[in-house]
Amino acid sequence: MSGERAVGSRSDSRSHLFETQRIKVLADERQLVQKKTFTKWVNSHLAKITCRIDDLYSDLRDGKMLIRLLEVLSSEKLPRPARGNMRIHKLENNGKALSFLKTKDVHLENMGAHDIVDGNARLTLGLIGRLYCDFRFKILLSRKPEVSRNRRRRDRRRMRCCYGVRGRRLDTGMFILRILRRVGGMGLLSMLSSINTDRI
């Protein structure tokens, strides 16, 4: 009886060890894919000012590339980065970048300049992922809609779904459901971005 328990506990510990190792391998693969994807995204924006990074973790440590990236994304001028290569200069540059993000309401919890300088992979990926989400959404909303005959026709078709049978206005829930069925999520985003807030 005790021999069976020992064999059972050994097989349980082996399967548990295998599961933990497999989870670690999958997490490492996911982190590698994220690093590669975010590096390409950062390079696509830095190409506008003829800059490039090779390694996401090491090239952002000094804070200079992060400041340049934020300038490209926000179309605003940030303070000049410090020139030195000592740790204090890197901390100062990354501090400037993070304080700029706070002014833009980009919330970064449990992250400081020292995390980027130290090359913390998880937090650096979190920072770039947050930049991707926030600035991509702001760029989509800030696009000016083109005014063409096709665009007006398309907008009229979209607005027809706002009204129910015999021209009666639908309640809000039915309105949103009907929009999503007819035009999809991007259509809803397009309609929301074209609303003139001055009339409200």
N, C-alpha and C positions, 0 to 999 in steps of 0.2 A: 504494500500500500504506500509506504513512504518512498519507494523507488519510483512508483508511477508519478507521485507528486514532484519529485526532483526532475524527472524527464519533462513533465508538463511545464514546470517553471523555467527550465532551460529553453524550451522551444518558445515560450512566451517572451522571454528576455531577448532571444534571437530575433523574433519577429518585431519586437519593439525597437531593437537596435536597427534593423533593416528599415523600418518605417522612418525613424529619425534621420538616418543617413539619406534616405530618398528625399525627404522633405528639405534637407539642407542642400542637396544637389539641385532640386527644382528651384529653390529660392535663389541660389547662385546663378542659375541659368536665366531666371527672370531679371535679376539685377543686371546681368550682362546685356540682355536685350534692351532694357531701359536705358542703360548707359549709351549703347550704340545709337538708339533712336534719338535721345536727347542731344547727343553730340551732333548728329546730322541737323537737327532742328536749330541748334545754336549756330552752327556754321552757315545755315541758310540765311540767317539774319545778319551775322557778322560779315558775310560776303558783300553786303551793301556798302560797307566801309573798308573793304579789302583786308579783313582780318580773318583769322582761322585758328581753331584750337584742335589739338590732336588727342589729348586725353582730358576728359571732362574734369576729373578730380584734381589733377596736378596743374592744369592751365588756369583754373579759376582760383587757385590758392592765393595769388598775389592781389586779387581784387580788381586789377586793371581791366581784364577782359569782361568781368561782370559789370563794371561801370559802363564799358562801351556797349555791351549788350542791352543794358537798361536804357541807354541813350537812344539806341536804334528802336527799341520796342515802344518807348514812350514819346519819341520825337521831342524830347526836352534835353536841355543841357544840364549835366550833373557837375558837381565840383571836380576840379582836376585831381587825379590820383597822386598820392605821394610817390616820389621818385625812388626811394631806397628799396633795397631787397631784404632788409632786416624784418624780423617778425613783427615789430611794432608798426612798420610801414604797411605790412600786409593786413594787420588788424585794423588799421586806420582806414584803408581803402575798402575793405569789406564792411566796416562799420558805416561808411558813407553810403554804400549800396543798400544795406539793410535799413538804414534810416530813411532813405528815399522811398523804399517799398512801403514803409509804415505810413508815409505821407500819402501814398496812393491806395491806402486801405487794403494792402496785401498782408494778411495775417500769417505770420510764421511763428508757430508756438515752439518753445524749447529749442530755439536756434539762435546762436550768436555768431559773431564774426570768427571766434576761435574755432568753431566747428568747420567752417570752410577752409580756414588756414591749415588746420590739422588734416584736411582731406577726408573727413568723415563721409564715406560713400553714401550711406543711407540718407543723411540729411542734405547732402549736395543734390542727390536725385530728387528729394522732396522739394527743395528750393526750385530747381529747374522745372519740375512738374507743376508746381504752383504757378510759376511764371507762364508756362504754356497755357494752363487753363485760364488764368485771369486775363492775360493780354490777348489771347486768341478771341475770347468772348467780347472784349472791348473793341477789338478791330472789326469783328462782324457787325456790331451794333453801330459803329461810327461810319460805316460805308454809306456814301450818298447814293440813293437809288437813281438809276438812269430813268429819264422821262422819255419814253418813246411810245409810239402807237401800240406796239405789241405789249409793252409793260402796262399801259392803261387798260387794254383789253383783258390782260391776265388779272389785274387788280379788280376789275368789274366782276370777272368770274369768281374770284375769291370772295368778294363781298356778297355775292348772291347767296352764298351758303349761310350768311348771317340771318337771313329771314326765312321764316317757315312758310307754311301753306297760306296762300291768300295774302302774302305780304305782311303778316303779323310778326312782330319781333319775338325771337326765341328767348327763353331765359338763359342766364349765363352758362350753366352747365351744358345745356343742349347746344348752345352756340359754340363752345370750345370743342365738344365732341364732333360736331359737324365739320368744323374747320379741320380738325385732325384727320378725319376720314377723307376729306376731299383734297386737301393740299399738303398734308404731312407736316412734320415738325419744322422743316426749313421754311415752309410757306407761312406757318404761324409766326416764326421769328421774323420773316420778311414783313409781315403785316404789322407786327409790333414795332419794328424799327421805322416804319413809314408813318406812324401816328404823329401828328403834329401836336406837341404838348402845349403849345401856346393857347390852343382853343379850350383846353381843359381847365 
